[in-house]
Amino acid sequence: MKDKQVLIPGGTGGLGIGVVPLALARGAQVTIPYRTQTHVDRLKSILPAADFAKIRFVDLDLTQEPAVEQLVNDMGRVDVLLHLVGGFSMGKTHEYSYQHWKQDFDLNLHSTFLTCKHSLRKMLAYGYGRIVTIGSRGAVEPAAQMASYGAQRQQSSPSPRRSPTKPRAPTSPPMSCFPAYLILPVTGKLWVLKMLETG
């Protein structure tokens, strides 16, 4: 990942705290969109000061397409997208508000679509790229009172069967794929960067 331009939505969250230091240690130049300054401060508190020059923090709403498009354009190129954004709330389906349902889909599904769409546009233009989105056990083993979260994660977790690891046509660059999706066990061991080292 040395000198690669890496976009990490969710980089200031729980997964980001584990992934961002590893990406920086491998020489990546990292862009992290965020919404909460205290989360930025938390991430900075675990990083060496020398790493700050390798990170660009951008305050924006990932559910707004013009903002995501501008974010990607400002990067110049996107070599790697690690989409770590996610969250959930629980509730019985017959009591769950439609407003919360829509908010959940904006956070977990629509932000994934927008960052993948515009990152892929750049990757196709440069002929290289890698995209990793984060799945959840809730997508394959639905739990009680988590119907909304399970539905979102089923849609945002690319299936290896429908997402080739190699391009299908000569016109496709070697990046037009989603690497096999990641199921995180409850204990949370994360192998995102190992998925990228082969490329």
N, C-alpha and C positions, 0 to 999 in steps of 0.2 A: 504493500500500500504506500510505499515511499513516494512522496510528492503527488499522490492522487488527491483530487478534489472530492471530498466526501461530505455528503449532505446527511445530517442525522436529526430528523425531526424526533422529538422526545428525548433529545440528548441530555436534558437537565432533569429527567425523571429517574425513577428507580433503576430501570434497565440502563439508562444512559450513564449513570454513575459507574457502572461496570464496563460498558463498552467504550465510551469516549477515551479514557486513559489508555486503553489497549490500542485504539486507532492512532492516537498521538504517538505512542511508543513505536509504532511501525512507520512513522514518518508522514502520516496523512495531514493534509490541510483541511480543517474541519469547519463546516458551516452549521450552526445550530439555531433554528428558529425557536422562540420561547414566548411564553405569556406571563410568567411570574418571575420577578426579579430575585426574590428570595431563593428560588430554585437555581438560578444562575450563580448566586453567591455560594450556595451549598456545593455546586460542582467545582467552582474555583477553589474552594477551601481544601479540596483533596488533590489539586493539581499543583505541580511545580510552577512557579511564576514564569519560568522560561517557556512553558507551554502556551501561555496566553496569546503570544504572537501568532500561534498556529490556528487560533480559533476566531471565527467571526460570529458573534451573537446578533440575531436579528429578531426584534420584537414584532410579531405578526400573528394573524389568525389564519391557521391552515385550512379553515373551511371556506375561505374567501378566495375564489380562483384568481382574480387579478393580483392579489398579494402573493400567491404562490408562484404565479407566472413571473412576476417581477423578481422574486427571490432567486429563481432558477436562472433567469436572464443575467442577473447581477453576478452570478458565479462564473460566468463565461463558459465553463464546461462542468458537467457532473460525471465523474468517473464511477462513483459508488453512491447509491442511496440505501441507507439503513433506516428503515421507517420503524421507529420504536414507540410511536405514540399509541396510547391506549388507556383505557380506564373503564370502570363499570359501576353500576349501582344495582341493587337487588330489590326485588319486590314481586309479589304475587301478580300473575298476568292480569287477572280480572280487576286488580286494584292499581295497576301501573298506569301512570298518566301518559297520554299521547305526547305531551310536551317533553317529558323525560325520554321517551322512546326516540323522538326526533333528535334530541341532543346527543343521545348515545350513538346514533348512526352518524351524525356529523363528526363526532370525535373519532370513532373507531373505523368507520368505513369511508366516509366521504373525504376525510383528510388523506387517507391512503390512496384513493383514486386520484386526487388532484396532484399529490407529490409524485406518484408513479407516472401519471400522464405527462407532466411537464419535464420530469427528469428523463423519461424515455425519449422525448422529443430531442433533447440535447444529445443524448447518447447515440441516437441514430445519426445525427448530424456529424458526430466525431468518430463513429464506427467502433465505439467501445463503451462498455458499461456493465455494472452489476447492480442488481436490485434484490434486496432482502427485506421481506416484511415478516412481522412476528405473528405467529399463530398462538393458539391457546388450547389447552386441554378441553376447555369449555366448548370448543367448536366441534369436537368429536365425542365428548362425553358430557352432554348437557346436565347441569345440576339444577336442583330445585331453586325457584325464585330468580333464575338467571336466563330467562327466555330471550330477553332483549340482547344481552351480551353474547349468548351463544349464536344467535342469528347473525349478528354483525361479524363475529369472528369466522363463521363458516364462509362468509362472502369475501373477507379480506385475507384469508389464508390460501395462497395458491396451491392447488393440488399438483403433485409431481406428475400425475397421469395426464393432466391437461396443460402443463407448462414445461415445454422441452428444455433440456439443459444444453442443447446445441441448436443452432439455427436450422430451420427446415428448408430454407431456400438460399441460393447463392446471393440474392440481394439483401439478405438479412445479415447485419454485422454480428460478431461473435458475442454480443451482449443482450440480444433481444429475447430475454428469458427472465423468469423468476427462479432462482435456485430453490431447491426443495424447501418447503415451508418448515418452520421450526415450531415444535410443540414444547412448551416450557413446563416441566414438572413443577409441582408445588414448591419443591426445594429450590428451584430457580437457577439451575446450572445453565449457563448460556454459552453457545458455541458459534455465535454469529461470525466472528472474524475467521475462524477456521474454514467456514464455508467459502470464504473469498480467497484464501491463500492459494487455491489451485488455479485461480485466474490471475 
